[in-house]
């Protein structure tokens, strides 16, 4: 225990000693750092002092160096100035010497130049003297040559006169030769005409013979087809029964059929070769005959012999054709001969008799369809039903389509005829519609525009007559406008114009979609301007609810809607035109079918057919009456006038007027020539229209047209009335004109109004309001009144417009019905520089509130008087009413003044 205590004490002592040592070390370190800092500060202060002294010394050195340099430069500049002045004086002396030398040289050169000029003048004078002599000699030689030339000219003239006389003789001889040649040419032409006439006759005969052969071939082809169909049915039956035996029989039958067909072909070829050989022989004979006649080598005896041969061959051909009359219908047979031949035939069910009746049916149907028009359609329909339309339905459809293609203007008549037939025979209407649609498809694929227009017009009128459903119309317009071109859009516009009224009645939404498509085509602007005008005209027609384009004319509305049968057909359907119905086929049940149609005809026509039969039986007794009826019909036909629906005379008249206007030198000559033209009553309008059209087509307005129009207005009042109608028509269609045409038309009418050739009451048609005018009409009014102000002057124009007798005509131009319209008129004329003519209108606009108050006062007084009449004492009440009215009026005036003061 004692040892441990010792150790602990020892350790404590050592620890205290260490702590003391550490503190002493820290104190010593602090003293050392303080001493170092003090030393460093002292050294740094000494260094700063030294640096400042060095800088002061350096600045003094630089200052002394600068002063030294300045003095040096100043000394050097003084030396350079002295040297420069000495040099300059030296150079000035040298320059003076040089100048003196140059002046001496220039004087010397000038004297030499003067000597040279004098010598040149002397040489020029000597040369002029020499040239004068040469000129005189040249003049003398020229005179000699002129005299020689005059002699040569005289000789040439004499020789030319001799040659002219000789040429005149030659010309006379040539004229005589030409006369002889013309006579020879006339003889040759007559010969050629005779030969061509003969050739045409022979060609017609050969064509008729070929047509007969073709008809015979068609009949044989139909018979062969029927035989083949029968054989096929028999073969199928035998094959089904016999099996392998049927196959062998088929082979044998095929071989037999091939042999029969080969024989027929060989016979046809032989027959055709024989005819061709005959035709070639005839042509050779004629060719030889022509050559012989041209050369003049043929004798009269040979000509007669050859003519006899040709006549014999003609008689032979006529005999052969007469023998084949029962089989072919290509040869014309007179009606009396045809009736005799039909009486001679005993077997009414034979093929020959059926062929004769077929030809008669075809001719009668063609004649009736070609005669039909809007006036006689009611008479043609019974005659048409009298024919066997069931047998000739193909002939009827073909005749209607051909007639419509030849004259599209009568399409509505043919459609009405088909509509009547369709009520009794639905198959005929369906067949015709199918054929027309097929014709439309073919024309559309071939880009045949005339045929397409005819087919589209026919379909449109069939839709109007409710023979075809309106679906086909919408499909057709969709196809035409799917890829729009100029032609397709034009066809579509014509189609919608024809059947738009009925489409608007039955399918208004479909028609709206069609017009939206037309509007899109207009906005695209890829079509021609002419077609764009057509579309705009179509929109105008639609806006007028298709006035002037009715679906059915009253005289052609022959079928009730209940009786009509409508066919639904699509353009995408496969169509069978049934062309075999147009070709003759023998009918084994011919007599039975004829009797059935007779009964059907009686049920349709009633007793008319019986009356016709009775009249046929009593024909001998009524021959005189028929002759009288024929005479009456001839007289009626003579009375009937032929109307030109093609307007060829109108086109020729317009051409004549245009050429006369354009070829005249001034307006007086043009007026004199135009008055010589014989115009029918009502054609004066065409002259006015052509004059206005020619004026609008010019690049700038020519006063020539205004003077010409003035001359016609002064000449006859008819032309003045026609120009008034033209003014109204042009103003209603002014939005269609281009700017240049619009300006020319406005200046033309301004000239007529300014010269009093046109009465001023035509301005009553112009209504100058914001709602009733367009940009085009405002331009027209602006140019019209500006031209009038230039022609008359603003003072005279204002007097004309303020004339009290004409205020009714000018109310539409200077409206006073509404302040808005009045302000619009004033602003319009002020903007075009004619504010002076609106002074009266401005005063009216200022006084308008006062006028309104004055109009209201009588109304209030009348009310007060009516109230006072009901009182007991009239005099007292009237006085009190008067005082009350005065007080009320004074109160109202005071209130108005107060309001005005407040506004101010």
KEKELUM-43036 format. One record per residue (C-alpha): x, z, y. Coordinates in steps of 0.05 Angstrom, whole numbers, padded with zeros to 5 digits, always signed. Each point is the difference from the previous one (the first is absolute). Layout:
% KEKELUM-43036
XZY
...
% end
This chain:
% KEKELUM-43036
+00000+00000+00000
+00056+00013+00048
+00033-00065-00015
-00063-00037+00016
-00008+00034+00066
+00070-00017+00019
-00010-00072-00016
-00063-00002+00041
+00033+00031+00060
+00058-00048-00006
-00046-00059-00001
-00038+00025+00061
+00065+00007+00039
+00022-00070-00020
-00067-00028+00022
+00003+00033+00068
+00070-00026+00010
-00021-00072-00016
-00057+00003+00050
+00046+00024+00054
+00050-00055-00014
-00054-00053+00005
-00024+00025+00067
+00071-00001+00027
+00010-00071-00023
-00063-00023+00035
+00020+00033+00065
+00069-00033-00002
-00032-00068-00012
-00046+00009+00060
+00058+00016+00045
+00038-00061-00024
-00059-00047+00013
-00009+00028+00071
+00072-00011+00016
-00002-00071-00025
-00060-00016+00041
+00031+00026+00063
+00063-00041-00011
-00040-00062-00014
-00040+00008+00065
+00063+00008+00040
+00032-00062-00031
-00063-00041+00012
-00003+00019+00073
+00071-00021+00011
-00013-00067-00034
-00059-00014+00046
+00042+00012+00061
+00054-00046-00027
-00051-00055-00015
-00030+00003+00070
+00069-00007+00031
+00016-00060-00042
-00065-00034+00019
+00013+00011+00074
+00069-00031-00007
-00029-00060-00037
-00053-00012+00054
+00053+00002+00055
+00042-00051-00039
-00059-00048-00006
-00016+00007+00074
+00072-00016+00021
+00001-00060-00048
-00064-00028+00031
+00028+00007+00070
+00063-00034-00021
-00039-00059-00031
-00043-00008+00062
+00060-00006+00045
+00033-00049-00047
-00061-00044-00003
-00008-00001+00075
+00072-00022+00009
-00008-00053-00052
-00064-00027+00032
+00034-00006+00067
+00056-00041-00032
-00050-00046-00036
-00040-00012+00065
+00062-00020+00038
+00022-00048-00056
-00071-00030-00004
-00002-00012+00074
+00066-00036-00001
-00021-00043-00058
-00066-00016+00032
+00033-00025+00064
+00047-00043-00040
-00058-00030-00041
-00040-00014+00064
+00057-00042+00028
+00005-00040-00063
-00076-00012+00000
+00002-00027+00071
+00053-00050-00020
-00040-00023-00059
-00062-00009+00042
+00036-00043+00050
+00028-00044-00056
-00070-00008-00030
-00031-00020+00067
+00054-00053+00010
-00012-00028-00071
-00076-00002+00012
+00009-00037+00066
+00044-00051-00034
-00051-00009-00057
-00057-00009+00050
+00037-00055+00036
+00013-00035-00067
-00074+00006-00019
-00021-00031+00066
+00045-00059-00012
-00029-00009-00071
-00071+00001+00028
+00016-00053+00051
+00030-00045-00053
-00060+00010-00045
-00047-00019+00056
+00039-00063+00013
-00002-00018-00075
-00075+00014-00002
-00013-00046+00059
+00039-00056-00033
-00038+00011-00066
-00067-00001+00035
+00016-00067+00031
+00019-00026-00069
-00064+00030-00030
-00042-00032+00054
+00025-00069-00019
-00013+00015-00074
-00071+00023+00015
-00016-00064+00037
+00026-00041-00058
-00041+00042-00049
-00062-00010+00041
+00010-00075+00001
+00010+00000-00076
-00063+00044-00009
-00041-00049+00040
+00025-00058-00042
-00018+00038-00064
-00069+00018+00027
-00014-00073+00014
+00023-00018-00070
-00045+00055-00029
-00060-00025+00039
+00011-00069-00029
+00005+00030-00070
-00064+00039+00010
-00037-00062+00024
+00023-00037-00062
-00021+00058-00045
-00069+00002+00032
-00009-00074-00011
+00022+00007-00072
-00047+00061-00009
-00059-00040+00028
+00015-00055-00050
+00004+00050-00056
-00065+00033+00023
-00036-00066-00003
+00028-00012-00069
-00021+00071-00021
-00070-00012+00026
-00005-00062-00043
+00024+00040-00060
-00050+00055+00015
-00057-00050+00002
+00023-00027-00067
+00003+00071-00028
-00069+00015+00025
-00027-00060-00034
+00036+00021-00064
-00029+00070+00006
-00070-00028+00007
+00010-00040-00062
+00030+00062-00035
-00059+00043+00022
-00049-00051-00028
+00040-00001-00065
+00001+00076-00001
-00076+00002+00008
-00007-00047-00058
+00047+00042-00041
-00037+00064+00018
-00067-00031-00020
+00030-00021-00066
+00030+00069-00012
-00067+00033+00016
-00036-00044-00049
+00052+00014-00053
-00003+00075+00013
-00075-00002-00005
+00005-00033-00067
+00053+00049-00023
-00044+00059+00020
-00058-00028-00039
+00041-00008-00063
+00031+00069+00009
-00069+00031+00008
-00022-00033-00064
+00060+00024-00038
-00010+00071+00026
-00073-00001-00022
+00021-00024-00069
+00052+00055-00004
-00051+00052+00020
-00046-00025-00054
+00056+00005-00051
+00016+00071+00024
-00073+00021-00008
-00002-00030-00069
+00064+00037-00017
-00029+00065+00025
-00062-00009-00042
+00042-00017-00061
+00043+00061+00015
-00061+00046+00002
-00025-00030-00065
+00068+00008-00031
+00002+00073+00023
-00069+00013-00030
+00022-00033-00065
+00063+00042-00001
-00040+00064+00013
-00047-00018-00058
+00059-00015-00045
+00033+00066+00019
-00063+00040-00016
-00006-00036-00067
+00073+00011-00016
-00005+00074+00016
-00061+00006-00046
+00032-00038-00056
+00065+00038+00007
-00037+00065-00005
-00035-00023-00063
+00053-00039-00037
+00066+00034+00020
+00058-00045-00022
-00046-00061-00008
-00018+00008+00074
+00072-00006+00021
+00008-00066-00036
-00065-00025+00030
+00025+00019+00069
+00063-00041-00009
-00040-00060-00023
-00049+00007+00058
+00057+00006+00050
+00032-00063-00027
-00067-00037+00005
-00012+00025+00071
+00069-00022+00021
-00013-00069-00029
-00066-00005+00037
+00032+00022+00065
+00057-00050-00008
-00050-00056-00011
-00038+00020+00063
+00063+00003+00041
+00022-00069-00025
-00068-00030+00018
+00002+00031+00069
+00071-00025+00012
-00019-00070-00023
-00061-00001+00045
+00040+00026+00059
+00057-00049-00013
-00049-00058-00003
-00031+00020+00066
+00068+00009+00031
+00021-00069-00025
-00063-00030+00030
+00012+00036+00066
+00072-00023+00001
-00021-00072-00014
-00050+00002+00057
+00053+00028+00047
+00050-00053-00022
-00051-00055+00010
-00016+00027+00069
+00074+00008+00017
+00014-00072-00020
-00061-00022+00039
+00024+00036+00063
+00070-00028-00006
-00027-00070-00009
-00046+00007+00059
+00057+00025+00044
+00046-00056-00019
-00053-00054+00004
+00019-00030-00067
-00066+00012-00036
-00051-00055-00003
-00074+00008+00013
-00016-00017-00072
+00044+00056-00027
-00031+00050+00050
-00070-00017-00024
+00022+00008-00073
+00031+00068+00012
-00061+00023+00040
-00043-00020-00059
+00044+00041-00047
-00005+00061+00045
-00076-00006+00005
-00006-00007-00076
+00041+00063-00009
-00044+00037+00050
-00063-00021-00037
+00031+00024-00064
+00017+00067+00029
-00070+00008+00029
-00031-00016-00067
+00044+00051-00035
-00015+00053+00052
-00075-00014-00006
+00004+00011-00075
+00030+00069+00011
-00050+00024+00052
-00030+00050-00048
+00066+00036-00012
+00031+00002+00069
-00026+00014+00070
+00056-00029+00042
-00036-00065+00018
-00051+00001+00056
-00069-00017-00026
-00057-00013+00048
-00058+00049-00006
-00051-00052-00023
+00047-00025-00054
+00015+00072-00022
-00074+00015-00005
-00011-00064-00041
+00057+00018-00046
-00029+00071-00010
-00068-00031-00017
+00032-00048-00050
+00032+00057-00038
-00049+00021-00055
+00037+00060-00029
-00003+00052+00056
+00047+00047-00038
+00057-00051-00008
+00068+00009+00033
-00009-00063+00043
-00065+00026+00030
+00031+00069+00012
+00058-00033+00034
-00046-00039+00046
-00039+00063+00018
+00065+00037+00012
+00023-00053+00050
-00067+00002+00035
+00003+00076+00004
+00070-00002+00029
-00019-00050+00053
-00063+00036+00021
+00035+00068+00006
+00056-00031+00041
-00050-00034+00045
-00041+00062+00012
+00061+00044+00014
+00028-00051+00048
-00066-00006+00038
-00013+00075+00010
+00004+00031+00069
-00032+00058+00037
-00063-00039+00019
-00017-00033-00067
+00024+00054-00048
-00071+00023-00014
-00018-00071-00021
+00063-00010-00042
-00008+00063-00042
-00064-00023-00037
+00033-00068-00014
+00061+00036-00027
-00041+00045-00046
-00035-00063-00025
+00066-00021-00032
+00026+00033-00064
+00048+00050+00033
+00014+00036-00066
+00028-00064-00030
+00035-00020+00065
+00025+00068+00023
+00072-00023-00003
-00018-00063+00040
-00036+00043+00052
+00059+00047+00009
+00050-00057+00005
-00043-00037+00051
-00009+00062+00044
+00075+00014+00000
+00018-00072+00016
-00051-00005+00056
+00022+00067+00030
+00073-00022-00002
-00018-00065+00035
-00041+00034+00055
+00016+00074+00010
-00048+00003+00059
-00059-00001-00048
+00026+00056-00044
-00057+00047+00019
-00050-00054-00020
+00032-00008-00069
+00003+00076-00008
-00074+00005+00016
-00015-00055-00052
+00041+00037-00053
-00035+00065+00018
-00069-00031-00013
+00023-00030-00066
+00033+00067-00020
-00067+00035+00004
-00027-00042-00057
+00064-00016-00039
+00051+00056+00004
+00049-00038-00044
+00007-00055+00052
+00018+00049+00055
+00051+00035-00045
+00032-00066-00021
+00006-00024+00073
+00030+00067+00022
+00051-00002-00057
+00021-00071+00018
+00007+00015+00074
+00043+00062-00015
+00044-00042-00047
+00007-00053+00055
+00019+00055+00048
+00055+00026-00046
+00029-00070-00011
+00001-00015+00075
+00033+00067+00014
+00055-00012-00051
+00012-00072+00024
-00001+00019+00074
-00056-00051+00011
-00029+00024+00066
-00059-00048+00008
-00025+00013-00070
+00011+00075+00009
-00040+00001+00065
-00058-00038-00033
-00001+00047-00060
+00004+00063+00044
-00057-00024+00044
-00043-00016-00061
+00012+00070-00029
-00016+00032+00068
-00069-00035+00003
-00014+00017-00073
+00013+00073+00019
-00047-00008+00059
-00054-00027-00046
+00013+00058-00049
+00017-00048-00056
+00070+00033-00004
+00012+00074+00007
+00038+00026+00062
+00056+00027-00045
+00028-00069-00009
+00003-00007+00077
+00040+00065+00007
+00047-00021-00057
+00011-00068+00032
+00017+00029+00069
+00047+00051-00033
+00038-00056-00036
+00006-00042+00064
+00025+00058+00042
+00047+00031-00052
+00059-00044+00023
-00025-00026+00067
+00022-00069+00023
-00028-00045+00055
-00043-00040-00048
-00025+00059-00042
-00019+00040+00062
-00036-00060+00029
-00040-00009-00064
-00017+00074-00002
-00024-00002+00072
-00046-00059-00015
-00027+00035-00062
-00015+00065+00037
-00033-00040+00057
-00047-00034-00050
-00021+00061-00041
+00017+00058+00046
-00072+00015+00020
-00022+00012-00072
+00062+00040-00017
-00014+00044+00060
-00070+00012-00028
+00018+00014-00072
+00073+00026+00001
+00017+00025+00070
+00058+00043-00026
+00031-00060-00035
-00007-00042+00064
+00032+00056+00040
+00060+00000-00048
+00006-00075+00008
+00002+00005+00076
+00051+00056-00004
+00044-00047-00040
-00010-00054+00053
+00020+00050+00053
+00064+00017-00039
+00018-00074-00004
-00009-00005+00076
+00046+00060+00011
+00053-00030-00046
+00002-00063+00043
+00031-00044-00055
-00053-00055+00003
-00009-00056+00050
-00034+00012+00067
-00056-00049-00017
-00018+00042-00061
+00005+00064+00042
-00052-00030+00048
-00044-00015-00060
+00003+00073-00022
-00016+00024+00071
-00059-00048+00002
-00024+00029-00067
+00003+00071+00029
-00042-00025+00059
-00051-00030-00048
-00003+00066-00038
-00010+00038+00065
-00059-00046+00016
-00027+00016-00070
+00011-00071-00025
-00048-00032+00049
+00000-00075-00009
+00024+00007-00072
-00062+00020-00040
+00004+00008-00075
-00058-00047-00013
-00034-00047+00049
-00076+00009+00005
-00014-00070-00026
+00044+00013-00062
-00028+00069-00017
-00041-00025-00059
+00009+00055-00052
-00025+00071+00001
+00049+00055-00018
-00043+00023-00058
+00002-00069-00032
+00074-00011+00009
+00049+00012-00058
+00070+00022+00020
+00060-00016-00044
+00058+00049-00003
+00065-00037-00010
+00072+00021+00012
+00060-00042+00018
+00040+00032-00056
-00049-00022-00055
+00016-00058-00046
-00046-00057+00018
-00026-00056-00045
-00024-00058+00044
-00037-00033-00059
+00022-00070+00020
-00032-00029-00063
-00068+00006+00034
+00020-00057+00046
+00009-00049-00059
-00055-00034-00038
-00016+00026-00070
-00056-00025-00044
-00051+00055-00014
-00033-00001-00069
-00059+00039+00029
-00007-00042+00062
-00075-00011-00001
-00016+00073-00014
+00045+00024+00057
-00032-00051+00048
-00070+00026-00018
+00023+00072+00011
+00027-00017+00068
-00064-00036+00018
-00039+00063-00014
+00050+00041+00040
-00005-00049+00058
-00076+00007+00001
+00006+00075+00002
+00050-00005+00059
-00033-00055+00041
-00072+00012-00020
-00048-00059+00007
+00048-00043+00040
+00029-00032-00062
-00070-00016-00026
-00018-00032+00066
+00064-00041-00006
-00019-00025-00069
-00071-00017+00023
+00029-00038+00059
+00045-00039-00048
-00061-00020-00043
-00037-00023+00062
+00060-00035+00030
-00032-00069+00000
-00058+00024+00043
+00046+00035+00050
+00052-00055+00011
-00027-00015+00069
+00003+00073+00021
+00072+00005-00024
+00019-00061+00040
-00031+00031+00062
+00037+00065-00013
+00065-00038-00007
-00012-00035+00066
-00015+00067+00034
+00063+00030-00029
+00041-00058+00025
-00028+00009+00070
+00015+00074-00002
+00071-00014-00022
+00009-00048+00058
-00025+00053+00048
+00048+00052-00028
+00064+00005+00040
+00068+00008-00032
+00035+00063+00022
+00076+00001+00000
+00019+00067-00031
+00075-00018-00002
+00003-00002+00077
+00043-00062+00000
-00034-00026+00064
+00013+00067+00034
+00074-00001-00020
+00007-00071+00026
-00034+00020+00066
+00048+00058+00009
+00059-00045-00014
-00024-00050+00052
-00009+00053+00053
+00068+00030-00014
+00036-00067+00004
-00037-00018+00064
+00019+00066+00034
+00073-00005-00021
+00010-00073+00017
-00029+00002+00071
+00044+00002+00061
-00045+00044+00044
-00066+00036-00005
-00039-00056+00034
+00022-00051-00053
-00015+00050-00056
-00069+00015+00028
-00016-00074+00007
+00021-00014-00072
-00036+00060-00029
-00065-00018+00034
+00003-00068-00033
-00003+00032-00069
-00070-00003-00027
-00020+00071-00017
-00062+00018-00039
-00045+00056+00026
+00033+00066-00016
+00071-00028-00005
+00018+00019+00072
+00021+00068-00026
+00055-00033-00042
+00030-00031+00062
+00002+00067+00036
+00031+00034-00062
+00054-00054-00007
+00017+00004+00074
+00008+00076-00005
+00041-00006-00064
+00047-00051+00031
+00009+00046+00060
+00016+00061-00043
+00051-00038-00042
+00045-00016+00060
+00062+00042+00013
-00021+00013+00072
-00066-00010+00036
-00009-00070+00028
-00048-00010+00059
-00018-00066-00032
-00048+00034-00049
-00033+00042+00054
-00014-00061+00043
-00027-00038-00060
-00047+00058-00018
-00022+00005+00073
-00016-00075+00000
-00045+00007-00061
-00035+00062+00027
-00015-00036+00065
-00022-00063-00037
-00054+00029-00045
-00031+00069-00007
+00003-00006-00077
+00075+00006+00002
-00006+00060+00047
-00045+00036-00050
+00047-00017-00057
+00059+00029+00039
-00040+00063+00011
-00010+00006-00075
+00074-00013-00010
+00016+00057+00048
-00043+00049-00038
+00028-00024-00067
+00072+00003+00022
-00008+00070+00030
-00031+00026-00064
+00058-00029-00041
+00055+00014+00051
+00036+00048-00048
+00017-00058-00046
+00038-00039+00052
+00075+00004+00013
+00025+00021+00068
+00017-00071+00022
-00068-00027-00021
-00035+00059+00032
+00035-00013+00066
-00018-00075+00000
-00073+00014-00016
-00006+00053+00055
+00031-00047+00052
-00046-00057-00022
-00063+00041+00011
+00028+00030+00064
+00008-00072+00027
-00073-00016-00018
-00025+00064+00033
+00043-00009+00062
-00026-00070+00011
-00073+00021-00013
-00002-00048-00059
-00022+00059-00043
-00053+00050+00025
+00025+00070+00012
-00055+00033-00040
+00042-00013-00063
+00040+00061+00020
-00060+00043-00020
+00023-00006-00072
+00065+00038+00017
-00010+00075-00004
+00061+00036+00029
+00002+00068-00034
+00051+00034-00043
-00045-00004-00062
-00022-00073+00008
+00069-00031+00014
+00062-00012-00041
+00071-00015+00021
-00013-00075-00007
-00064+00002+00041
+00033+00041+00055
+00057-00051+00005
-00053-00055+00004
-00037+00035+00057
+00065+00014+00036
+00023-00073-00001
-00070-00024+00018
-00006+00042+00063
+00072-00010+00021
-00010-00075-00003
-00065+00006+00039
+00035+00042+00054
+00056-00053+00006
-00051-00056+00003
-00051+00031+00048
+00038+00056+00034
-00015+00074-00004
-00048-00002+00059
-00043-00057-00026
+00001+00029-00070
-00024+00067+00026
-00056-00035+00037
-00021-00036-00063
+00001+00065-00041
-00040+00038+00053
-00054-00053+00006
-00067+00038-00006
-00033-00056-00039
+00053+00003-00055
+00004+00076-00009
-00039-00002-00065
+00054-00045-00030
+00058+00044+00024
-00028+00067-00022
+00037-00005-00066
+00067-00012+00035
-00011+00054+00052
-00041+00052-00039
-00037+00055+00036
-00035+00032-00059
+00055+00050-00016
+00056+00030+00043
+00048-00011-00057
-00014-00075-00003
+00003-00005+00076
+00069+00033+00002
+00024-00045-00057
-00021-00063+00039
+00033+00024+00064
+00065+00018-00036
+00001-00066-00036
-00006-00044+00062
+00049+00045+00037
+00052-00007-00055
-00004-00077+00002
+00008-00001+00076
-00073-00013+00019
-00020+00068+00025
-00030-00031+00062
-00062-00025-00038
-00017+00071-00022
-00014+00030+00070
-00076+00002-00010
+00011+00031-00068
+00045+00053+00029
-00051+00018+00053
-00054+00005-00053
+00045+00046-00041
+00011+00045+00061
-00074+00003+00016
-00023+00009-00071
-00010+00077+00004
-00041-00007+00065
-00042-00054-00033
-00012+00045-00060
-00023+00056+00047
-00046-00047+00037
-00031-00023-00065
-00011+00073-00020
-00034+00019+00066
-00062-00044-00008
-00009+00028-00070
+00001+00072+00026
-00048-00016+00057
-00048-00033-00048
+00001+00062-00043
-00014+00044+00061
-00057-00043+00022
-00031+00003-00068
+00005+00076+00002
-00031+00004+00069
-00060-00043-00019
-00024+00054-00046
-00005+00052+00056
-00064+00017+00040
+00021-00021+00070
+00035-00067+00004
+00025+00006+00072
+00030+00069-00007
+00033-00016-00065
+00029-00065+00026
+00030+00034+00060
+00028+00056-00042
+00027-00051-00050
+00033-00039+00057
+00033+00062+00027
+00021+00021-00070
+00029-00069-00014
+00038+00001+00067
+00027+00069-00015
+00020-00020-00070
+00034-00063+00025
+00037+00041+00053
+00020+00051-00052
+00025-00055-00045
+00040-00033+00057
+00031+00068+00018
+00019+00013-00072
+00031-00070-00005
+00042+00013+00063
+00023+00067-00027
+00022-00033-00065
+00039-00054+00038
+00035+00054+00042
+00019+00037-00063
+00029-00063-00032
+00040-00014+00063
% end
